[in-house]
Amino acid sequence: MKKIERISSKEVYKSNFRQYGHMEKQRWKNQRREEQKREDQRRERVGRKKMQVREKVGKSQFTLFFQWFVVPEGRKVGSL
């Protein structure tokens, strides 16, 4: 006949505690990973927006330069 080993409640508690700790650790890692992903996406959006602003400012500066120094007086920019 097989001998059935009896597991003490203390061993079960330790095992459950380890499993729970591991689950919490994984949950924390997943939350951190998601937070990092959201932060990276936000940074990308802000970066793209800044680039658009820089391009717009550059175009407007070029237009002002062009209007003041290249286009003769009395002519519109579109009628060159």
C-alpha positions in Angstrom: 0.0 0.0 0.0 1.2 3.5 -0.9 2.2 5.7 1.9 0.4 9.0 1.7 2.4 11.9 2.8 0.6 14.4 4.8 1.4 18.0 4.0 1.3 20.3 7.0 -0.7 23.5 6.9 2.5 25.4 7.4 4.0 24.0 4.2 0.7 24.8 2.3 0.8 28.3 3.7 4.4 28.8 2.6 3.7 27.5 -0.8 0.6 29.7 -1.2 2.6 32.7 0.1 5.3 32.1 -2.5 2.8 31.7 -5.3 0.9 34.9 -4.2 4.2 36.8 -3.9 5.1 35.7 -7.4 1.7 36.7 -8.8 2.0 40.1 -7.1 5.5 40.6 -8.6 4.2 39.7 -12.0 1.2 42.0 -11.6 3.5 44.8 -10.5 5.8 44.2 -13.5 2.9 44.2 -15.9 1.5 47.5 -14.5 5.0 49.1 -14.7 5.4 47.9 -18.3 2.0 49.4 -19.2 2.8 52.7 -17.5 6.1 52.8 -19.3 4.4 52.1 -22.6 1.8 54.9 -22.0 4.6 57.3 -21.0 6.6 56.5 -24.2 3.5 57.0 -26.3 2.9 60.4 -24.7 6.5 61.4 -25.3 6.2 60.4 -28.9 3.0 62.5 -29.3 4.6 65.5 -27.6 7.7 65.1 -29.8 5.6 64.9 -33.0 3.6 68.0 -31.9 6.8 69.9 -31.2 8.2 69.0 -34.6 5.0 70.2 -36.3 5.3 73.5 -34.5 9.0 73.9 -35.5 8.1 73.1 -39.1 5.3 75.7 -39.0 7.5 78.3 -37.5 10.2 77.6 -40.0 7.8 78.0 -42.9 6.3 81.2 -41.5 9.8 82.6 -41.0 10.8 81.7 -44.5 7.6 83.3 -45.8 8.3 86.5 -43.9 11.8 86.6 -45.2 10.6 85.9 -48.7 8.0 88.6 -48.5 10.3 91.3 -47.1 13.5 90.7 -49.1 12.6 88.8 -52.3 9.2 90.0 -53.5 9.2 93.6 -54.9 6.8 96.1 -53.2 3.3 96.1 -54.4 3.2 92.5 -55.6 1.5 89.6 -53.8 3.5 86.5 -53.1 1.1 84.4 -55.1 1.4 86.6 -58.3 5.1 86.0 -59.0 
